């Protein structure tokens, strides 16, 4: 008798449990179980893969799945967008168009309805359910304006120096291996910095339009010396040879002696004035058209200065030579150089043009640099690509980029590039303008491949 009562009681409790567990008219239908779990998240430069799974009751019907991506830029601006709309049967997505920002987050959001009698042709008020957020963080070096000049250190393969002209101009030291700006040195008003700077031994020579020079220790980034050279108009270019600084005041060549701290007007106005570079002791390249020997022997003072023109570009017999006085790159042993836009490669031994990258591809170029084997890496203007040429000037590779590439950063360890988030065009020097861009406020970053 007792066993029968116990069995009856257990049967009644089981029936009650089953009744409560089932959907009834008294229980809200939205309470059916539905959860989403991110089961895998893998992020890299080229792609982000995200996988997920669902736990749901039979009365949960998924209409579609959104993959939502949120980016945050260096100024904190947040942009959220749906990057994929997927069917209910898909449980994985690969994003191959990864924006180049420091923080990118993803979530998966299915739209669903809870009903026992789902009819596909019916209209339903779908409910959304967000997954947990997965974030891809990157260490990105940003600039709020296109840098003015980027120079690789001649002695330290992994160090680059650049001038950031936002607000007060600043010299910055970038470590390629650590992907970090490791030193800063404040300069002066940004609009005065239009003169190509020099890195010589352990000093960086920076002159501005007004003739103010700063000699900065490249290790400590401390200013070791400041001085003014005599300027009647505007400092356009300079070259350092020993204790002499040759400089152009507008189109007139002058001399500043670092030992005596005296400026001399050499009264020479026939040498090209937009760019000067010391090739070897006493030999100076003037733009792309003349190499002159000038020293204390043939130019002891301003009353007796007779530079010896070693060779000039023959504009009559040769092809047309395009040169850019602001974006200038030499090969390893300084026997060749290449300038922007046309990408003209010039042999320094006789100032003959060996090649024009623009004539080869039809593209305009921003900066091109040589590697140690003579290959050329050239950033294409207005396109997200870098062209690679072999030593015979044949196009052998195209490297696709996330940003619009400007300055290639090439070391023995690999390649990075300073690129802009918007298309930047540069051709001002063709019209006698100074170094500038059609988008002077273009935000930039160092792209790490």
Helices and strands as residue ranges (DSSP letters): H 2-21, G 29-31, E 34-43, E 48-56, E 60-72, E 78-86, E 92-95, E 103-114, E 127-130, E 134-137, E 142-143, E 148-152, E 159-164, E 168-175, E 180-189, G 190-192, E 198-200, E 203-207, E 212-217, E 223-228, E 235-241, E 244-249, E 252-257, E 262-268, E 276-280, E 283-286, E 290-293, E 299-301, E 304-305, E 308-312, E 328-330, E 336-339, E 344-347, E 352-356, H 357-361, E 365-370, E 376-380, E 385-389, E 395-400, E 404-411, E 414-420, G 428-431, E 444-448
